[in-house]
C-alpha cells in the first residue's frame, strides 16, 4: 500500500510505531500531497478525459518551471486511471497513456514511443531496402550510402515524405522506362509545392 492510500490518522499511527529505517524510507518515498492548484488541474484533466469523443477534441497545455510538480500531476493522473483488462474482449483498455520525449523529438520517435506505451506490436524500423522491394519496378534499385543520406536530408527523416519520395520516383521510373530508382533521380527530387508550403 502506498502512502497516498493511507489516511492521515492511520499514517500517524504507523509512523509512531515505525523504526528508523522505515521512517527514513518514508521521508525519501514519493507521495502525493493535494493542493488547490493541483486539484484544479486534475479536475480539468478529468473533464477532458470524460469529454465526448469528436473531431475537435479540447486539449490542455501545462507550462511551468522544472520541479514545480508537472511530472507528479502526470503520474497521479495515471495512477488514478490504470489500464484495465477486459475478460470478454480479451483486451487491455488504457484510459490514459503517458509518454516522455526528448526536447526535440521526431515524428518517428513520437509514434514509436506511443506504440510502445500502448503495447502495440510493430516493426521498430522499416528499412529503405524493404521499401524498394515493394515497389513494382522491373529492375532492382541499388542505392549507395550517399543516396540514402540524400533521402534523409531531402525528407528530414519524415516517414510520410520518404514514402512520397519513393512513390514519386517509382512513377517517374515507370513513365521514363528506366524501371529503377537511381541516385541521380533521388538528388533531383523535390517535394510538391503544397508540401513545401506546409514545411515552411
C-alpha positions as CSV (number, residue, x, y, z in Angstrom):
1,X,0.0,0.0,0.0
2,X,1.4,3.4,-1.0
3,X,1.5,6.3,1.4
4,X,-1.1,8.0,-0.9
5,X,-3.6,5.3,0.0
6,X,-3.2,5.7,3.8
7,X,-5.4,8.1,5.7
8,X,-3.8,10.8,7.7
9,X,-4.7,9.2,11.1
10,X,-3.6,5.7,10.0
11,X,-0.4,7.3,8.7
12,X,0.3,9.0,12.0
13,X,-0.3,5.8,14.0
14,X,2.0,3.9,11.6
15,X,4.8,6.5,11.9
16,X,4.5,6.4,15.7
17,X,5.5,2.7,15.8
18,X,7.9,2.7,12.8
19,X,11.6,2.2,13.2
20,X,14.3,4.4,12.0
21,X,14.8,2.6,8.7
22,X,11.0,2.7,7.9
23,X,10.8,6.4,8.8
24,X,13.8,7.3,6.6
25,X,12.2,5.3,3.7
26,X,9.0,7.2,4.3
27,X,10.8,10.5,4.0
28,X,12.6,9.5,0.8
29,X,9.5,8.0,-0.8
30,X,7.4,9.9,-3.4
31,X,4.0,10.8,-2.2
32,X,1.1,12.9,-3.5
33,X,0.1,15.9,-1.4
34,X,-3.0,17.7,-2.7
35,X,-3.1,21.4,-3.0
36,X,-5.6,23.8,-4.6
37,X,-3.9,24.4,-7.9
38,X,-3.1,20.7,-8.4
39,X,-6.6,19.7,-7.6
40,X,-7.9,22.3,-10.2
41,X,-5.6,20.9,-12.9
42,X,-6.5,17.3,-12.1
43,X,-10.2,18.3,-12.3
44,X,-9.6,19.8,-15.7
45,X,-7.7,16.7,-16.9
46,X,-10.7,14.6,-15.7
47,X,-13.1,16.7,-17.6
48,X,-11.0,16.3,-20.8
49,X,-11.0,12.5,-20.3
50,X,-14.7,12.4,-19.8
51,X,-15.4,14.7,-22.8
52,X,-17.4,13.1,-25.6
53,X,-15.3,12.0,-28.5
54,X,-15.5,14.2,-31.6
55,X,-13.3,15.5,-34.4
56,X,-12.2,18.6,-32.5
57,X,-11.3,17.4,-29.0
58,X,-10.2,20.1,-26.5
59,X,-6.7,19.9,-25.0
60,X,-4.7,21.2,-22.1
61,X,-1.1,22.6,-22.1
62,X,0.6,22.8,-18.7
63,X,3.7,25.0,-18.7
64,X,5.9,25.6,-15.7
65,X,9.5,25.7,-14.5
66,X,11.3,22.4,-13.7
67,X,10.5,21.0,-10.2
68,X,7.0,22.5,-9.7
69,X,5.1,19.2,-10.0
70,X,4.2,18.7,-13.6
71,X,5.5,15.2,-13.7
72,X,3.8,14.4,-10.4
73,X,0.5,15.5,-11.8
74,X,1.0,13.2,-14.7
75,X,1.9,10.3,-12.5
76,X,-1.0,10.9,-10.2
77,X,-3.5,11.0,-13.1
78,X,-2.0,7.8,-14.5
79,X,-2.3,6.1,-11.1
80,X,-6.0,7.2,-10.9
81,X,-6.7,5.7,-14.3
82,X,-4.8,2.5,-14.6
83,X,-5.1,0.0,-17.5
84,X,-8.0,-2.5,-17.2
85,X,-8.1,-5.9,-18.8
86,X,-11.5,-6.8,-20.2
87,X,-12.2,-10.5,-19.8
88,X,-14.9,-10.6,-22.5
89,X,-12.9,-8.9,-25.3
90,X,-9.5,-10.2,-24.0
91,X,-8.2,-6.7,-24.5
92,X,-6.5,-4.2,-22.2
93,X,-8.0,-0.7,-22.1
94,X,-5.7,2.2,-21.2
95,X,-7.8,5.3,-20.3
96,X,-4.6,7.3,-20.0
97,X,-1.3,6.9,-21.9
98,X,1.7,8.8,-20.7
99,X,5.0,9.1,-22.7
100,X,8.1,11.2,-22.3
101,X,10.1,12.5,-25.2
102,X,13.4,14.5,-25.6
103,X,13.4,18.2,-26.2
104,X,13.5,17.8,-30.0
105,X,11.6,14.6,-30.9
106,X,11.0,13.5,-34.5
107,X,7.7,12.2,-35.8
108,X,9.1,8.7,-36.0
109,X,10.2,8.8,-32.3
110,X,6.8,10.1,-31.2
111,X,4.9,7.4,-33.0
112,X,7.3,4.6,-31.9
113,X,7.1,5.8,-28.3
114,X,3.3,6.0,-28.4
115,X,3.0,2.5,-29.9
116,X,5.3,1.1,-27.2
117,X,3.3,2.8,-24.5
118,X,0.1,1.1,-25.6
119,X,1.8,-2.3,-26.0
120,X,1.3,-2.4,-29.8
121,X,3.2,-5.0,-31.8
122,X,5.1,-3.3,-34.6
123,X,8.3,-3.3,-36.5
124,X,10.6,-0.7,-35.0
125,X,12.3,0.0,-38.3
126,X,11.1,-0.1,-41.9
127,X,14.3,-0.1,-43.9
128,X,14.8,1.6,-47.3
129,X,16.0,-2.0,-48.9
130,X,12.4,-3.3,-47.6
131,X,10.6,-0.2,-49.1
132,X,12.3,-0.6,-52.5
133,X,11.5,-4.3,-52.8
134,X,7.8,-3.5,-52.5
135,X,7.8,-1.1,-55.5
136,X,6.5,-2.7,-58.7
137,X,9.6,-1.8,-60.8
138,X,11.1,-4.3,-63.3
139,X,14.8,-3.5,-62.3
140,X,16.5,-3.6,-59.0
141,X,17.2,-0.2,-57.4
142,X,20.6,-0.2,-55.8
143,X,21.4,2.8,-53.7
144,X,24.7,3.7,-52.0
145,X,25.2,5.4,-48.7
146,X,25.4,8.8,-50.2
147,X,22.0,8.3,-51.9
148,X,20.4,7.2,-48.6
149,X,21.8,10.2,-46.9
150,X,20.2,12.4,-49.6
151,X,16.9,10.7,-48.9
152,X,17.1,11.6,-45.2
153,X,18.2,15.1,-45.9
154,X,15.5,15.7,-48.6
155,X,12.7,14.3,-46.4
156,X,14.1,15.4,-43.0
157,X,13.6,11.8,-41.9
158,X,9.8,12.2,-42.1
159,X,8.2,8.8,-42.9
160,X,5.4,10.3,-45.0
161,X,7.9,12.2,-47.1
162,X,10.1,9.2,-47.6
163,X,7.1,7.3,-48.9
164,X,6.2,10.3,-51.1
165,X,9.8,10.5,-52.5
166,X,10.0,6.8,-53.5
167,X,6.4,6.9,-54.8
168,X,7.2,9.9,-57.0
169,X,10.4,8.4,-58.2
170,X,8.8,5.0,-58.9
171,X,6.1,6.6,-61.0
172,X,8.7,8.6,-62.9
173,X,10.8,5.5,-63.5
174,X,7.9,3.6,-65.0
175,X,7.0,6.6,-67.2
176,X,10.6,7.0,-68.5
177,X,11.2,3.3,-69.0
178,X,14.1,3.4,-66.5
179,X,12.2,0.9,-64.3
180,X,14.5,1.6,-61.3
181,X,15.3,4.4,-58.9
182,X,18.7,5.9,-59.4
183,X,20.9,8.1,-57.2
184,X,20.6,10.9,-59.8
185,X,16.8,10.8,-59.6
186,X,16.9,11.0,-55.8
187,X,19.2,14.0,-55.9
188,X,16.8,15.8,-58.3
189,X,13.6,15.0,-56.3
190,X,11.8,17.9,-54.7
191,X,8.6,17.8,-52.6
192,X,5.4,19.2,-54.1
193,X,4.7,22.9,-53.8
194,X,1.9,22.1,-51.3
195,X,4.3,20.0,-49.2
196,X,6.9,22.8,-49.3
197,X,4.3,25.3,-48.2
198,X,3.4,23.1,-45.2
199,X,7.1,22.7,-44.3
200,X,7.5,26.5,-44.2
